């Protein structure tokens, strides 16, 4: 059942008031704070109808009403207006995103920290999905006998490295020859097309016993495959504990317990990103019970997409309480993402 204009206005006012005061909202407060040209009795009838339809709900300890998950959803989908940040707010964000950073991963982490500081919530970013990127450089560098560093530079401007174990008997000169041969044959190949057979067939004219050579090449292959692993960066978990929404020990424990499992959060963000790309939206919002991660039932999850290239992207966003100023937070996420994209382009 669609809401008429006045009920939309009432729901809008209830969300705004609850977000700003953290107190359940009654009809008397609505009349005092908003320009409703109807009686308190009429507003109570509207609120009763909104409650019946599931847009607001009554807390056990108050006569007022608060938005339900459905109410917040209606608000963000149909009622709010996302406003542009002021020039002062934009400049503050720009000043925090360090333009001197010359490595994409560090730039993404810096933007994530800036987003947490700007919103006051937990911020997160997902490393870019690099399957379609290709190798531009690959070096295998001897660190000490039995240990080497595989250093990879990808077309998206991302640098990856991994320390690997190699046979103790291999010399610097042999590692140098293996490295040059692998780089020569694999440069320009997309990560998702590189197999163990591809790596093993890339080396010739290196005087080293086959079992030892195969061990080095397997370690190089593992490092290349690991370059496409999804990583998640979280900032500002402590900020949530300062909010009244998570003041009880039980809620705080559940929240922090979930956020501590980075692989689970990364999997969920990746799942959200797939839906986001399918819907071609500029941002994706999950509210309360829409979030399938335990411990986040009282939260909202908002992510946007940043782009390394036309075909390679990652995600950045926040986890905050359902009771948040959505328009402001979305504006902040949008501008941080825009600034991040601009700085990434400067690196490429």
VENNORMO-V604073 format. One record per residue. N is the residue number from 1. SS is DSSP state (A for helix, B for strand, O for the rest). PSI is psi in radians with two decimals (none if undefined). Layout:
N_SS_PSI + N_SS_PSI
This chain:
1_O_2.05 + 2_O_2.59 + 3_O_2.47 + 4_O_3.00 + 5_A_-0.71 + 6_A_-0.68 + 7_A_-0.60 + 8_A_-0.74 + 9_A_-0.70 + 10_A_-0.79 + 11_A_-0.75 + 12_A_-0.79 + 13_A_-0.70 + 14_A_-0.77 + 15_A_-0.84 + 16_A_-0.78 + 17_A_-0.73 + 18_A_-0.67 + 19_A_-0.71 + 20_A_-0.50 + 21_A_-0.39 + 22_O_0.35 + 23_O_2.42 + 24_O_2.58 + 25_B_2.27 + 26_O_2.98 + 27_A_-0.65 + 28_A_-0.75 + 29_A_-0.66 + 30_A_-0.74 + 31_A_-0.67 + 32_A_-0.61 + 33_A_-0.33 + 34_O_2.79 + 35_O_1.02 + 36_O_2.24 + 37_O_0.70 + 38_O_2.94 + 39_O_2.87 + 40_A_-0.62 + 41_A_-0.71 + 42_A_-0.72 + 43_A_-0.66 + 44_A_-0.65 + 45_A_-0.74 + 46_A_-0.72 + 47_A_-0.65 + 48_A_-0.69 + 49_A_-0.72 + 50_A_-0.66 + 51_A_-0.73 + 52_A_-0.64 + 53_O_-0.12 + 54_O_0.25 + 55_O_-0.45 + 56_B_2.88 + 57_B_2.82 + 58_O_2.09 + 59_O_2.73 + 60_O_-0.53 + 61_O_0.22 + 62_O_2.67 + 63_O_-0.21 + 64_O_-3.09 + 65_B_2.66 + 66_B_2.75 + 67_B_2.51 + 68_O_3.06 + 69_A_-0.69 + 70_A_-0.64 + 71_A_-0.78 + 72_A_-0.70 + 73_A_-0.79 + 74_A_-0.69 + 75_A_-0.89 + 76_A_-0.49 + 77_A_-0.58 + 78_A_-0.40 + 79_A_-0.62 + 80_O_2.77 + 81_O_2.15 + 82_O_2.00 + 83_O_2.66 + 84_O_2.44 + 85_O_2.66 + 86_O_2.86 + 87_A_-0.64 + 88_A_-0.73 + 89_A_-0.70 + 90_A_-0.76 + 91_A_-0.63 + 92_A_-0.72 + 93_A_-0.78 + 94_A_-0.70 + 95_A_-0.44 + 96_A_-0.46 + 97_O_1.90 + 98_O_1.94 + 99_O_-0.12 + 100_O_-0.18 + 101_O_2.29 + 102_O_0.31 + 103_O_2.29 + 104_A_-0.78 + 105_A_-0.76 + 106_A_-0.63 + 107_A_-0.72 + 108_A_-0.76 + 109_A_-0.70 + 110_A_-0.72 + 111_A_-0.63 + 112_A_-0.77 + 113_A_-0.73 + 114_A_-0.70 + 115_A_-0.69 + 116_A_-0.76 + 117_A_-0.62 + 118_A_-0.75 + 119_A_-0.47 + 120_O_0.23 + 121_O_3.13 + 122_B_2.29 + 123_B_2.74 + 124_B_2.67 + 125_B_2.57 + 126_B_2.32 + 127_O_2.66 + 128_O_2.64 + 129_O_1.95 + 130_O_0.17 + 131_O_-0.62 + 132_O_-0.10 + 133_O_2.84 + 134_B_2.81 + 135_B_2.31 + 136_B_-0.48 + 137_B_2.59 + 138_B_2.12 + 139_B_2.41 + 140_B_2.01 + 141_B_2.25 + 142_B_2.23 + 143_B_-0.85 + 144_B_2.91 + 145_O_2.22 + 146_O_0.00 + 147_B_2.34 + 148_B_2.81 + 149_B_2.15 + 150_B_2.01 + 151_B_2.19 + 152_B_2.37 + 153_B_2.22 + 154_B_2.83 + 155_O_-0.43 + 156_O_0.03 + 157_O_0.17 + 158_O_2.36 + 159_B_2.26 + 160_B_2.57 + 161_B_2.76 + 162_B_2.32 + 163_B_2.27 + 164_B_2.77 + 165_B_2.36 + 166_O_2.83 + 167_O_2.46 + 168_O_-0.42 + 169_O_-0.19 + 170_O_2.40 + 171_O_2.93 + 172_A_-0.74 + 173_A_-0.73 + 174_A_-0.76 + 175_A_-0.72 + 176_A_-0.78 + 177_A_-0.73 + 178_A_-0.80 + 179_A_-0.83 + 180_A_-0.70 + 181_A_-0.78 + 182_A_-0.79 + 183_A_-0.75 + 184_A_-0.74 + 185_A_-0.42 + 186_A_-0.26 + 187_O_2.24 + 188_O_-0.12 + 189_O_2.33 + 190_B_2.55 + 191_A_-0.68 + 192_A_-0.02 + 193_A_-0.06 + 194_O_2.09 + 195_O_3.01 + 196_A_-0.67 + 197_A_-0.69 + 198_A_-0.79 + 199_A_-0.78 + 200_A_-0.54 + 201_O_0.01 + 202_O_-0.15 + 203_O_2.26 + 204_O_2.85 + 205_O_0.60 + 206_O_2.06 + 207_O_1.58 + 208_O_2.41 + 209_O_2.45 + 210_A_-0.77 + 211_A_-0.69 + 212_A_-0.73 + 213_A_-0.77 + 214_A_-0.61 + 215_A_-0.76 + 216_A_-0.78 + 217_A_-0.58 + 218_A_-0.72 + 219_A_-0.68 + 220_A_-0.75 + 221_A_-0.76 + 222_A_-0.69 + 223_A_-0.70 + 224_A_-0.79 + 225_A_-0.63 + 226_A_-0.41 + 227_O_-0.40 + 228_O_0.08 + 229_O_2.47 + 230_O_2.25 + 231_O_2.55 + 232_B_2.41 + 233_B_2.18 + 234_B_2.44 + 235_B_2.46 + 236_O_0.46 + 237_A_-0.59 + 238_A_-0.42 + 239_A_-0.55 + 240_A_-0.54 + 241_O_-0.26 + 242_O_-0.10 + 243_O_2.47 + 244_A_-0.42 + 245_A_-0.39 + 246_A_0.59 + 247_O_-0.41 + 248_O_2.54 + 249_A_-0.65 + 250_A_-0.83 + 251_A_-0.75 + 252_A_-0.73 + 253_A_-0.77 + 254_A_-0.76 + 255_A_-0.91 + 256_A_-0.57 + 257_A_-0.72 + 258_A_-0.79 + 259_A_-0.42 + 260_O_-0.30 + 261_O_1.43 + 262_A_-0.61 + 263_A_-0.65 + 264_A_-0.75 + 265_A_-0.70 + 266_A_-0.74 + 267_A_-0.68 + 268_A_-0.74 + 269_A_-0.69 + 270_A_-0.67 + 271_A_-0.77 + 272_A_-0.70 + 273_A_-0.66 + 274_A_-0.71 + 275_A_-0.66 + 276_A_-0.80 + 277_A_-0.62 + 278_A_-0.63 + 279_A_-0.13 + 280_O_0.73 + 281_O_2.73 + 282_O_-0.44 + 283_B_2.79 + 284_B_2.32 + 285_B_2.30 + 286_B_2.33 + 287_B_2.20 + 288_A_-2.04 + 289_A_-0.20 + 290_A_-0.34 + 291_O_2.20 + 292_O_0.14 + 293_O_2.22 + 294_O_2.45 + 295_O_-0.15 + 296_O_0.36 + 297_O_-0.41 + 298_O_0.27 + 299_B_2.89 + 300_B_2.58 + 301_B_2.03 + 302_B_2.18 + 303_B_2.66 + 304_B_2.98 + 305_B_2.27 + 306_B_2.72 + 307_B_2.23 + 308_O_-0.75 + 309_O_-3.08 + 310_O_-0.48 + 311_O_-0.05 + 312_O_2.14 + 313_B_2.89 + 314_B_-2.99 + 315_B_2.59 + 316_B_2.52 + 317_B_-2.83 + 318_B_2.75 + 319_B_2.14 + 320_B_-3.12 + 321_B_2.71 + 322_O_-0.59 + 323_O_1.36 + 324_O_2.83 + 325_O_1.50 + 326_A_-0.78 + 327_A_-0.79 + 328_A_-0.80 + 329_A_-0.73 + 330_A_-0.70 + 331_A_-0.72 + 332_A_-0.78 + 333_A_-0.77 + 334_A_-0.75 + 335_A_-0.67 + 336_A_-0.75 + 337_A_-0.77 + 338_A_-0.78 + 339_A_-0.69 + 340_A_-0.82 + 341_A_-0.70 + 342_A_-0.72 + 343_A_-0.59 + 344_A_-0.74 + 345_A_-0.61 + 346_A_-0.48 + 347_A_-0.44 + 348_O_none
